[in-house]
Amino acid sequence: MSTPLPPGVSAEQMNEALARMRKVVGKEWVFVEQDKVPYHDPYPVNNDASANKAWAGVAPASTEQVQAIVQIANEFSIPLWPVSRGKNFAYGGAAPVLSGSVVVDMSRMNRILEVNEDFGYALVEPGVSYFDLYNYIQEKGLKLWIDVPDPGWGSVMGNALDHGIGYTPYGDHFAMQCGMEVVLGNGELVRTGMGALPGNNTWQLFKYGFGPYVDGIFSQSNFGIVTKMGIWLMPEPAGYRPYMITFEREEDIEEVVEILRPLRVGQVIQNGATVRSLLLDAAITESKSKYTKSREPIPDSLSRKIMADQEIGMWNFCGALYGPPPVMDTLWTAIRDSFAKVKGAKFYFEEDRKRRPDILIHRGETMKGIPKLTEFNFLNWNGGGGHVGFSPVSPITGKDAIKQYYMIKDRVREYGFDYMGLMAIGWRDLHHVTVIVYDKNDPDERRRMNEVFRIMVKEAAAEGYGEYRTHIQYMDDIAGTYNWNDNALMKMNQSIKDALDPNGILAPGKSGIWPKHLREDGKS
Amino acid sequence: MSTPLPPGVSAEQMNEALARMRKVVGKEWVFVEQDKVPYHDPYPVNNDASANKAWAGVAPASTEQVQAIVQIANEFSIPLWPVSRGKNFAYGGAAPVLSGSVVVDMSRMNRILEVNEDFGYALVEPGVSYFDLYNYIQEKGLKLWIDVPDPGWGSVMGNALDHGIGYTPYGDHFAMQCGMEVVLGNGELVRTGMGALPGNNTWQLFKYGFGPYVDGIFSQSNFGIVTKMGIWLMPEPAGYRPYMITFEREEDIEEVVEILRPLRVGQVIQNGATVRSLLLDAAITESKSKYTKSREPIPDSLSRKIMADQEIGMWNFCGALYGPPPVMDTLWTAIRDSFAKVKGAKFYFEEDRKRRPDILIHRGETMKGIPKLTEFNFLNWNGGGGHVGFSPVSPITGKDAIKQYYMIKDRVREYGFDYMGLMAIGWRDLHHVTVIVYDKNDPDERRRMNEVFRIMVKEAAAEGYGEYRTHIQYMDDIAGTYNWNDNALMKMNQSIKDALDPNGILAPGKSGIWPKHLREDGKS
């Protein structure tokens, strides 16, 4: 199956553009032979082998090279698909929405430009991974923590720009962003916030600068390529204590989430804590084959056995306490007393899990910002390793939690998959992320996954739930659910797109936003 | 002095447009006779009587009326200047940048659409003041606090959109904003975030929605008229204890700010606390005439007398503790021990200030979100009542604090004014706000104020300090200092402006952003 050229681009034009790009970055940094282009979706979600295929990749080493690439793309109308490190595996990896796009691989731009211990921030390029930043801080002995999502190999910048989350008090990554440098679609280089003031001393200290606060429009968008970003880091707290509370029955999720809301809104729970379902946690340390030979969804009878084996619950809440011991003690008393109401709730600190320590050690490290890849153990649950995240946002209420749980669990099981979900508590919402683990090499599993995903998007939207983030294949579907007042928000985004990227070369289709010439093809 | 018509608009066109607007809002809600137009700058900063003059005002009662007004303005190329309540007195009040503009007075749209106690948020229209929201919460007995800036008569929405600050842990108002409804310059009605998903249940709970996070571009901008805004409210804490620490010498500011930084970055200081200068605090309870008959700046010798009289310092730090008593006790120990290093520091809770209780009672109320107008007492300091805020942003370092202090104090005193300043600590920056109090009826004081202001903008920028907010007269000056890379950020803002408001009718000149047809006049 050959990769199609982008719409309106001839092979000659593409070749000339790539030749020009080679002059910019050096020929070893343009990747063209199709089987060597490493920018495919690691877990394709459907059976269309021509979908989401990059024509080539180009890896710039500097902002100037990014500007030159954008300039060339404008001249030849080449669609570019920028990725920071391309590790967003549950959502498409480095692959583009539009086949034929040239991936702009920013992973060579991996300088940590500054880490400031006094103020708690870093200024990074797109290629800096969580591992890189963590190791840098450890080597220098700085008393700072980073906040990591589950896998630590991704880009600090890319994750924040995709509204990713982690599990310390700094878990809302985009909220901790401060100051950017961006190459716009038209090739202009902009610095936001205080960065626009030459010689400033507050680019990473104060977000808003003067005039419109624009940083947000470069998140989950295709208006520019961010080349530098500031991110706030948490000072090492005076104390730290992770804990786990397990709940026995699936219906407990209703009461648990009702208890969580006031604790979180009142900041008694200080961090982006999570409630995880039995099988998501079970899959961190064991594979399904330990418990059954069947590929069918785990029946309830087996759930009890897994719970007993792993000393976990149908739901497992992991949080952490941060601060001086008297502060931690006070908060813990409130948390413990609140959850003690739930029948069968069991409370654990690390020292209470001698027989099955792994899960709380793992979460305990994540909630203090230690990057790892442990979470990917769940890919071995079924074999086949594919996974996609379905991520609706919900109010923090018991009613919504249990409704979403049954809606999604029933659908994924109907289509032959286990429910493996987590509810991450944000400032005032739940991110309900269900990981669908499927065999990426099995066309039937892919077909079923794709089918149930599209059904769930529609069913969730009908109940008022929208996804906060998605796989490249579903961006149009999900953008289509945010259609209030005849798609007014999308129309506005399109206007901004056309203004900042008049030739529509940046990431066509990202978040459902298509440039003018591709909208006229009926894409929007 | 007659108000000029807006550029390119004839008297006939203006009259016809206003006639059309009368049909929309009712004739009693269009204000035209010039002496009755209440939208002047209450404290003019220069002697140009034709500057910042509104031609008329129109007061819509609904979003539909706002859309209709925008539609008419587009037809007749009438510049509109939207204000929420127009109480931004230190920065121009309700007056427009461009003379001849029609003020869109949103104060009739003053519905509190929802206050949610469980989740801690309000959904408000632009005309809702802090007093309105506070009173609503008190009447319903809800266990929520609001966060207020110094004067409580302003708009909750307008202040957040202008990046205003308050003094509780929710002091960064724009950070607490969640979800908007906006009428764009082109007349389209947009809802942001989850508001774009019909039937959603998380518009005020989750900021980012799906795709670009756009809310920020409607702050300090002229891209749209915000008609609804969500704002997060703080749950009533388990305990509250305001405190004051006074410092004797002006040079103490260096050590004080060095001590503040780690306490704030580490969240030991939980709120938007402030260090205020002697005279700003002194002016809350007394006027200058009590201490001297001269209008000259207060000499150092007199400072000692005022300090003793009012039992305050050259610098006065007011903060507050929030939470259960053991948490407050732990934080207070760390704060007290840190500041005990400063020679002559004196520590006060409310019960320690029996002789001069006023100032800490006042701050104590503000830091728990009680709206008031007490702060305006400082307008009586000199007589004449004019005031303007000069508001550079600084890193939280002693070196920067003392440098800014001397730079600004020396300049304002050179021009005949007292230094009345505060340093408000944000997440990682200081807002150094100097209030210049002058006699608004004295042309010479206005001239001197205007002259020193423009000098200070330039001198601050040369040292890397930029203003976060400003009076309508200085928007071009300050935008001009954010000129990195040949004004790249401004050019981008202009592109967005032209895309969302193609006829350039919304607030021309706001934050230095001029629409295309006025830029071609050499405005940019």
Contacts between the chains, C-beta under 8 A, distances in Angstrom:
chain1	res1	chain2	res2	distance
A	118	B	261	6.5
A	118	B	262	7.5
A	118	B	265	7.7
A	118	B	397	7.8
A	119	B	261	7.3
A	119	B	265	6.2
A	119	B	395	7.1
A	119	B	396	7.4
A	119	B	428	5.3
A	120	B	265	5.1
A	120	B	428	7.1
A	121	B	428	7.0
A	163	B	208	4.9
A	163	B	213	7.5
A	174	B	208	6.8
A	174	B	213	7.0
A	175	B	175	7.6
A	178	B	428	7.5
A	184	B	492	6.5
A	188	B	485	8.0
A	188	B	488	5.4
A	188	B	491	6.6
A	188	B	492	6.7
A	189	B	485	5.6
A	189	B	488	6.0
A	190	B	485	7.2
A	190	B	488	4.5
A	190	B	489	5.3
A	190	B	492	5.3
A	191	B	484	5.2
A	191	B	485	7.0
A	191	B	488	7.3
A	191	B	489	6.7
A	192	B	489	6.7
A	194	B	393	6.7
A	194	B	466	6.0
A	195	B	484	6.5
A	196	B	482	3.9
A	196	B	483	7.1
A	196	B	484	4.8
A	196	B	488	7.6
A	196	B	489	4.1
A	196	B	490	7.9
A	197	B	461	6.5
A	197	B	464	6.9
A	197	B	466	4.1
A	197	B	481	5.8
A	197	B	482	5.1
A	197	B	483	7.9
A	197	B	484	6.7
A	198	B	483	6.9
A	198	B	484	5.2
A	199	B	462	7.7
A	199	B	463	7.7
A	199	B	464	4.4
A	200	B	464	4.7
A	200	B	465	7.7
A	200	B	466	6.3
A	201	B	394	7.6
A	201	B	395	5.4
A	201	B	400	7.0
A	201	B	464	4.4
A	201	B	465	7.5
A	202	B	393	5.3
A	202	B	394	6.9
A	202	B	395	5.7
A	202	B	429	5.5
A	202	B	464	7.7
A	202	B	465	7.9
A	202	B	466	7.7
A	204	B	428	7.7
A	205	B	393	7.8
A	205	B	395	5.6
A	205	B	396	7.7
A	205	B	428	4.2
A	205	B	429	4.4
A	206	B	393	4.9
A	206	B	426	6.5
A	206	B	428	7.1
A	206	B	429	4.0
A	206	B	468	7.0
A	208	B	163	4.8
A	208	B	174	6.8
A	208	B	216	7.9
A	208	B	219	7.3
A	208	B	220	7.4
A	208	B	468	6.3
A	209	B	466	6.9
A	209	B	468	7.5
A	209	B	482	6.4
A	209	B	489	7.9
A	210	B	220	7.0
A	210	B	466	6.0
A	210	B	467	6.2
A	210	B	468	6.4
A	210	B	469	7.4
A	210	B	470	7.6
A	210	B	478	5.7
A	210	B	479	6.4
A	210	B	481	8.0
A	210	B	482	5.4
A	210	B	511	6.5
A	210	B	512	8.0
A	211	B	220	5.1
A	211	B	221	6.5
A	211	B	479	6.3
A	211	B	482	7.1
A	211	B	489	7.7
A	211	B	490	7.9
A	211	B	493	6.2
A	211	B	511	3.8
A	211	B	512	6.7
A	211	B	513	6.6
A	212	B	216	6.5
A	212	B	217	4.6
A	212	B	218	7.4
A	212	B	219	6.3
A	212	B	220	5.9
A	212	B	221	3.8
A	212	B	223	6.9
A	212	B	493	5.9
A	212	B	496	7.6
A	212	B	511	7.0
A	212	B	513	7.8
A	213	B	163	7.5
A	213	B	174	7.0
A	213	B	216	3.3
A	213	B	217	7.1
A	213	B	219	5.2
A	213	B	220	7.2
A	214	B	216	6.2
A	214	B	217	5.8
A	214	B	489	7.6
A	214	B	492	7.2
A	214	B	493	7.4
A	214	B	496	7.9
A	215	B	216	6.6
A	216	B	208	7.9
A	216	B	212	6.5
A	216	B	213	3.3
A	216	B	214	6.2
A	216	B	215	6.6
A	216	B	216	4.8
A	216	B	217	7.6
A	217	B	212	4.6
A	217	B	213	7.1
A	217	B	214	5.8
A	217	B	216	7.5
A	217	B	217	6.2
A	218	B	212	7.4
A	219	B	208	7.4
A	219	B	212	6.3
A	219	B	213	5.2
A	220	B	208	7.4
A	220	B	210	7.0
A	220	B	211	5.1
A	220	B	212	5.9
A	220	B	213	7.2
A	221	B	211	6.4
A	221	B	212	3.8
A	223	B	212	6.9
A	232	B	427	7.3
A	232	B	428	6.9
A	235	B	262	7.2
A	235	B	265	5.7
A	235	B	266	4.6
A	237	B	266	7.7
A	261	B	118	6.5
A	261	B	119	7.4
A	262	B	118	7.5
A	262	B	235	7.3
A	265	B	118	7.7
A	265	B	119	6.3
A	265	B	120	5.1
A	265	B	235	5.7
A	266	B	235	4.6
A	266	B	237	7.7
A	323	B	330	7.9
A	324	B	330	5.2
A	324	B	334	7.6
A	326	B	326	5.1
A	326	B	327	7.5
A	326	B	329	7.3
A	326	B	330	4.5
A	327	B	326	7.4
A	327	B	327	5.2
A	327	B	330	5.4
A	327	B	331	7.7
A	329	B	326	7.3
A	330	B	323	7.9
A	330	B	324	5.2
A	330	B	326	4.5
A	330	B	327	5.4
A	331	B	327	7.7
A	334	B	324	7.6
A	393	B	194	6.7
A	393	B	202	5.3
A	393	B	205	7.8
A	393	B	206	4.9
A	394	B	201	7.6
A	394	B	202	6.9
A	395	B	119	7.1
A	395	B	201	5.4
A	395	B	202	5.7
A	395	B	205	5.6
A	396	B	119	7.4
A	396	B	205	7.7
A	397	B	118	7.9
A	400	B	201	7.0
A	426	B	206	6.5
A	427	B	232	7.3
A	428	B	119	5.3
A	428	B	120	7.1
A	428	B	121	7.0
A	428	B	178	7.5
A	428	B	204	7.7
A	428	B	205	4.3
A	428	B	206	7.1
A	428	B	232	6.9
A	429	B	202	5.5
A	429	B	205	4.4
A	429	B	206	4.0
A	461	B	197	6.6
A	462	B	199	7.7
A	463	B	199	7.7
A	464	B	197	6.9
A	464	B	199	4.4
A	464	B	200	4.7
A	464	B	201	4.4
A	464	B	202	7.7
A	465	B	200	7.7
A	465	B	201	7.5
A	465	B	202	7.9
A	466	B	194	6.0
A	466	B	197	4.1
A	466	B	200	6.3
A	466	B	202	7.7
A	466	B	209	6.9
A	466	B	210	6.0
A	467	B	210	6.2
A	468	B	206	7.0
A	468	B	208	6.3
A	468	B	209	7.5
A	468	B	210	6.4
A	469	B	210	7.4
A	470	B	210	7.6
A	478	B	210	5.7
A	479	B	210	6.4
A	479	B	211	6.2
A	481	B	197	5.8
A	482	B	196	3.9
A	482	B	197	5.1
A	482	B	209	6.3
A	482	B	210	5.4
A	482	B	211	7.2
A	483	B	196	7.1
A	483	B	197	7.9
A	483	B	198	6.9
A	484	B	191	5.2
A	484	B	195	6.5
A	484	B	196	4.8
A	484	B	197	6.7
A	484	B	198	5.2
A	485	B	188	8.0
A	485	B	189	5.6
A	485	B	190	7.2
A	485	B	191	7.0
A	488	B	188	5.4
A	488	B	189	6.0
A	488	B	190	4.6
A	488	B	191	7.3
A	488	B	196	7.5
A	489	B	190	5.3
A	489	B	191	6.7
A	489	B	192	6.7
A	489	B	196	4.1
A	489	B	209	7.9
A	489	B	211	7.7
A	489	B	214	7.6
A	490	B	196	7.9
A	490	B	211	7.9
A	491	B	188	6.6
A	492	B	184	6.5
A	492	B	188	6.7
A	492	B	190	5.3
A	492	B	214	7.2
A	492	B	500	6.8
A	493	B	211	6.2
A	493	B	212	5.9
A	493	B	214	7.4
A	495	B	499	4.4
A	495	B	500	6.0
A	496	B	212	7.6
A	496	B	214	7.9
A	496	B	496	5.9
A	496	B	499	6.0
A	496	B	500	7.4
A	498	B	499	6.8
A	499	B	495	4.4
A	499	B	496	6.0
A	499	B	498	6.8
A	499	B	499	3.7
A	500	B	492	6.8
A	500	B	495	6.0
A	500	B	496	7.4
A	511	B	210	6.5
A	511	B	211	3.8
A	511	B	212	6.9
A	512	B	210	8.0
A	512	B	211	6.6
A	513	B	211	6.6
A	513	B	212	7.8
